[in-house]
């Protein structure tokens, strides 16, 4: 083992040595995007070499995006960020690392793909769970993490709230009762998405797992023997996966050109095809049409439309003693 | 039961011992053996081929190499620090000696994540030394130096804690005898002090290695999690696990477990010689 290890370590350090005409990018990303970028990066490298004749190595850092933003503030030399929370790019913009108008620099609010809270049910869907209303049924036990600690579950909470608001014609008291009814039948609130997945798939607790649609495919594949089935509700909440060049770092590293090209390439049909294979929704209409069977159309609402933006959500819903606390803690 | 019968009959005591041993065995199996077996069961869940390909994945190999490299740097430095600190405290009287003893213990009482954050606040971009480091293009945080610094801090007490009591118990008579025979400082250290503490030193170094290899909390703050560059083995396990690659995560975890078991055997062997 030891000689092999040394040889491979040597090979790795040699491989890491900069070759000529070699570009190098550090993409700091969210925690569950490892496989997605493992598929995307070689495709971009091929594209970059074909168009410019230069080779590019893309280093990846994955972690919770709030922690990642913090690390960049403290000097993690990220050239680009590919996050799953807009607020974490805002933090970088406030520090001057990312331009304030980052949302306008790329199409679709700088979100080359997006996702939405969706369902994963047991084989054959024995409880016939089709929509958010089924989650509030007394005989249905939904599983999702604690919305106080998990960004993923926060989207679940907001999506359920927005669904009921649309159905009852804007009655907030009714929407709060609705989400309280869903919370009441959740058997266990784990702290994060991974733990909730284990509760559902390994400990066999609950009837439906609520998580980002992009994750439902990977979870169903990991626990293939269980025959878990993906279900798309009639309405859900748009979850942006925003990207930006960390302009200050890229300028210093001399990577502005390749960083910008990388993010623009994420909107190309080639990249979007790879992204759709990983169960994300894409902005390219041609690609989206090809994947309409696995990612069916639904009504999508946005945080801005329903809640007036993340600032309002923090104040009205997430602050201590606000609506989330009232429906969640006071059960 | 026994409180009502202060005088234990032989039969009762045997019965009580059996219950206690039974409880100890059951708890050991539940809390120690079962998780260990589970790690390997999950790592091999999809067969040898998948296990080997997960271990040989370049990112896993790099994580193994990085973790080894950190230990290779940290352990000798901490051995030197531990001997120097223990030597100073055990063989000399000086003002602030009590303070030094307390200082050596600090990393034991501070959570590693606090240590990581402290280094970040000192060497980070917004930290005290950050602007100077950045102006001179020195990358401490989110690179190897940061990982080494935090690991050194966390594992600093192990060698000193093992060597110090032994040095204190042995006193300074042998060193004084060596001085009267005309030995210089280095000769005394190499011929007298070092042989006396060698097993405790090795024992401390083994503990230090095991801790350095397994360190997670502090390193996770300063690593930046760059795959193939700053992702240590424990961080790599977490990444794979969060990313639904359970077999990969447990395969990587099994290498950590093997290192830990190996350290345990070395430790047990050394304990007999101490």
Interface residues (C-beta under 8 A of the other chain):
Chain A: X5 X8 X9 X12 X16 X26 X28 X31 X32 X34 X35 X59 X60 X61 X62 X63 X68 X71 X73 X74 X75 X76 X77 X194 X197 X215 X218 X219 X222
Chain B: X58 X61 X62 X64 X65 X68 X69 X120 X124 X125 X126 X127 X130 X134 X139 X141 X142 X224 X225 X226 X227 X228 X229 X230 X239 X240 X241 X242 X243 X244 X245 X246
